[in-house]
Amino acid sequence: MSEEQKDSASTKRENKLVRPALIASKYTVSEYSVFLRHLLVGLADESIPLVLVCPPGCDVDSIISPSVEIIRYPALDLPLLGLYNRKILIEQLAKFSPSVLHSLCEKDGCLGRQLAMRLDLPYVLTVSSLQRRFGQVYLSSRHLAKIITPTKSIASNIVEVYQRFSERIEQINVGTFVDETVGCFREPGRPANMVVAVPLRSTGELENLFSAVRHLAINRYEFMLVIMVAGRAERGLRGLLAELGLSQLAIIVPRLEPWRNVLAAADIFIQPVASRAFDPLLLEAMSGGTAVAACKGGVDDLIIEGQTGVIFDGDDELSIRGALQRLLDRREWARQLAKAGQQYLRKNHTVSKMVAATLQSYRDAMQWYGG
């Protein structure tokens, strides 16, 4: 048998030992659906048997592959049935015989810890946002093998918050598939399409952006603003647009799948406020070849000023206006910026590397716990 065949046979034996149970909240399924799809399909392609635990009502038909087993939790979403639902879940997982658990975001950390203790298994916890402090219900020194973060800034944050887990932290970049073409300003002479997406809590978060956009309109810039809304402030948002005279220049759309269809039509993607969490929309916009203008601060690792995007101060209307003007005035430069962003993703955010690193983290967790 050749060395290549021996390596392949060895890999297959290792894969047979890995049986992950992935735990996803409703938030994970809705906000990180693209990441989840890529991860599940990638693991299935590696012949990894796996089960996905998710709440009832979550639409996962477009995410999972046929080989992925689904367990709905809670089975009966009724008051006072918490212990009963947990018992059913443990029985279902025991039939699958997982070798490692993976809580896909910090919202699932408590459940991952409890299941790991009951099933005597290691668990991996993905943290996708900056933290002030976890409750102890999320962390178990005995069972928590790894904390996975998608960015360096979040990894540094977790080290500061929980130094005793610093050696268990691992950064795994979220993978995506990058378009071959650059979407930014591909049609010369066409008015610019700018897309902004924000989990809207109040219209105040967008006042500076809208004021900057209003001045661009006064200065005869031609554009259409598409606003992807996820939140309860749509009525107030429409009122603010009307007050600033932007109703005819703005379209409000729900933040629903498929995001890519909306982002594909954009020349400029705007992240108007500093985000405390990794933004999958920003990643998808960059992969489609859209020029990016983002608020500085928070989790902004993808944006390198003048290389993969432009950065502005979200509290400074002039800073926002200046960043957008640079992209609108220098369209060819904006296209080169978008192209550089795609190259950055091809180098650092491939799906294959994400899947391979995640699979290795499962093996490491099993070895750590077994040792």
N, C-alpha and C positions, 0 to 999 in steps of 0.2 A: 504494500500500500504506500502511495506517495505521501510526502509530508503535507501537501495541500489537502489530500483526502483525509489524513489523520486529523488535521486541524478542523476540517469540516465535521467529522464524526464527533470530535471532542466538543465542539460548539453545540451540536444537536443534543448531546448528553447533558450539557449544562442547562440548555433551554428546557429540557424535560423536567428539571428540578424546580424551575421558576414558575410559580402559579400565583400571580398577583391578584388581589382583590382591590379594585379601585373604588374609592368612596367619593361621590360627587354630590354637592348640594345643588339646589335649584339655581343659585347664583353662578356656580361653576359652569353648569350646562348652558345657561343663557349668555353669560359674559365671555366665556372662554371656549365656545363651541368649536371654533376652528382648531384651536390647540388640541382639544379633546379628540376631535375626529382624526387628526394627524397621528396622535399618540396611539389610539386604539387600532387604527389600520396598520400602523407601523409594527406594533407588537404582534398583531395577527399575522402579518407577513413573515415574522420571525418564528411562526408556529408556537407562540406562547399562549397557552390556555389561560383565559382571564375572565373575571366576572366584574360587572359594573354595578355598584350599589347606588341608587339614585331615588329621589322622591317620586311618588305617583304624580302623574300629570306632566312630567317633564317629557318634551318631545325629543327623543333620541334616535328616531328612525333614520334621520339623515346623517347621524354621527357614527353609529355603530356598524360593524361588519357582521355578517351572519354568524360568525364563529364566537361572538361575544355573548356571554350569558348575562341576563339582566335580572337583578333582584330589586324589587321596589320596597323602599322603606320610608315611612312606616307602612306596613301592610294594611292597617286599619287606622286611618287618620281621625281618631276620636279621642276626646278627653279621657284621662284616667287609664289609658291603655298603653302607657309608655313601657312598663315592664313586660307586658305581653308581646308587644311589637319587637322589643329587643330580643326576647326569647326566640321568636320566629326567625329573626334575622340570624342569630347565632346558629340555629339549627340548619338554616339554608346554607350558610357559609361552611359549616362543618361538613356538609355533603360534598361541597366543592373541594375541600381540603386545601385552602390557600397556604402558600409558604411565606408570604409577606403581604402586608396591607399598605395601601398608599392613600392617604388623605390628600385630595387634590387641591385644597386650599385651607387656610387657617380656620374657615368656618366649619370644616369637617374634622378639625383636629381633635375635638372632644370625643366624637364617636370613634375615631381611629384609635385613640388611647384606650377607651373602654373595651373595644373589641380585641385589641392586642392583648390586654390583660386577661380577658376571659378565654381567648383561644390560645394563649401562650405563644404569641408570635411577635416578630419585630414589625415595626411600622415606620413608614417614611412620610414626612409631612412637607408639602409644598406651601411656601409662604410667598404670596404674590403682591404684598403691600407692605408699606412701612408700618412698624408697630411701636406703640408706646410701651406696652407690656402685655404678655400673654397671661391669662389665668393659668394656674397650675393644672387645671383640667386638660390643657392641651398637651402637656409635656410629661413624659415618663422617662426618668433616667435609665430605667431597666429595659424598656421596650423601644424607645425612640432611637432608631439607628442613624437616621439622616434627616436634616432639614434642607430641602432643595429650594433655591431661590432663582428667579429668572434674570436677575440683574445684580451687578456689583453693589449698587447703592443699597438694595434691600439686604444683601449679605452683610454689608458693613453695619447696617442698622441692627440686625439680629445679633451680631457679635457684641454690640454695645449693650443691648437689652439683656441678653442671656449669655454671659461670657463662658459659663460652664459647659455650654453646648457648642462652643466655637469650633472645636475639632470635628464636629459632625455636620458642619455646614458645607454645602456644595452648590456651586452655581452651574445650572444647566440652562442654556439659552433656549428660548421658545423657537421652534423651527417653523418655517413657512416655505411655500413654493413661490419663487420670484418670476414675474412675467418677463418674457423676452423683449417686449417693447416698452418704451417710456410713454406713459399716459399724459404727462404734463405738457400742455400747449402743443399737442400734436396737430392741431388744425389751425394754421396761421390765420390771423384776422378774426377769429371767433371770440366773442366776449368770454372772459374768464369764468370758470365754475369754481367756486370756493365752497368746501364742505367743512362744517364744524359739528362735532359730536361731543356731548357732555352729559353726564348723569345729572340732570338739572334738579337742583334743590330750591333755587330761587333765581329770579330774573337778574338779581344784583350781580351774579357771577358773570353775566354777559354784557353789562352796561358799558364797560370800557371798550370792549370789542365792537359793539354796535355803534358807539360814538365814533370810533376810528373808521368803520365802514361807511358811516354817514358822510364823513368828510371826504372819503375817496369818491363817493357818488357826486358830491358837490363839485369836486375837481374833475368831473367828467370821465372817471374811469368806468369802463363798461364791464359788468360782471353780474353773476347770479349767485346768491348765497343760499346754500342748501343746509338746513339745520336738522340734524338727527337728534331727536328728543327721547330721553328715557327719564321720566319723572312726572311729577304732578303739577308742574308750573306752566303747562302749555298755554292756558288762558292768559296768564300774566305776560308770557312771552309775546303772544300776539298783540297784546296791548302796548308793550314797549316798542315793538316794531312799528305799529301804527303811529305812536307818539313821535318817533324819530323819522317818520316818512319813508320807512324801508319796506312797507308791506308789498309793494310791487316788485321789489328786488330780492325777496326772500321766499323760500319754500320750506315749509315744515313737514318733515316725514318722520314716521315712527322708527325707532331704532330696532329694527327687526332684521332677521335673516332674509335673503342673503345680503350681508353688508357689502360684499364685493361688487355687486351691481351698482350700488350708489357710489362707492369709492372709485370705480373704474371710470366714471364720467367726470371725475374731479381733476382740476389742474393744480389746485392748492388745497391741502388738508390743514386745518387750523385746530390746534389743541389750546383752548382759550384759558384754561386754569391749570395750575400745577397739580399734577395727579399724584396721590399717595399710593397708587397701585399701578402695576404694569398694564399698559394700555394695548389690548390686542388690535384695536382699530388703527392705532398709529402704525403698528407692524404691518397690517394688511395694506394700508395706504402706501407705505414705502415700498412694499413688494410689488405694487401695481405701477410704480414709477410716477407717483404723485409728489410734487414738491411740498415740503412740510415747514410750517411755521408753528412753533410751540412755545408755551410759557415756560420760563426757566424755573427750576426748583422741583422738588418732589422726585419722582422716578422718571428721569429724563435721559437715561443712559443711551438710548438710541440716537439722540440728537447731538451731533458734534457741530458746533457753530461753524458755518461756512463750508462744511464738508458733506454732511448728510441732511442739513436743514438750517433754518435760521431761528434764532431764539429772541424772545422779547420779554419785557417786564409786564406781567399781567395787570399790575396796578398803575401802569403808565400808558395812557392813551396814545401819546406821541410815539412811544416805543413800539406799540402794536402797529400803528399806522406806518411807521418807517419800515418795519419788517415786511409788511404786505406790499408796500410800494416797491421795495427792492425786487421782489419777485415779479410784480406786474410790469415794472419798467424794463427789466432785463430778462426777457422770456427765454432766450437761449441759455443764459446763465442758470436760470431756474431749471431748465431741462437737464443741464449738466449736473446740477445739484441732485435732482431726482435720480439720475442715472448712477451717481456716486453712492446714493443711498441703497440702490438695488445691489451694487457691487459689494457694499458692506454686509448686506444680508446674506448674499451668496457665500461669503467667506465665513460669517460668524453665526448664521441662523438657519442652517439646513435641517430639514426634517430627519434625515438619516442620522446626523450627529446627535440630535435630541433623543431619538429613539434608542440609539446605541448607549448613550450616557445614562438614560433612565433605566434601561435593562441592566446595565452594569451596577447601578445603585441598588437594584433589587438583590443582585448576587452578593454585593458587599454587605448589605443589611443582613442577609441570611447567614453569611460567614461570621459576621460580628456577633450575632445573637447565638449562633451555634457554638462559637468559641468561648 
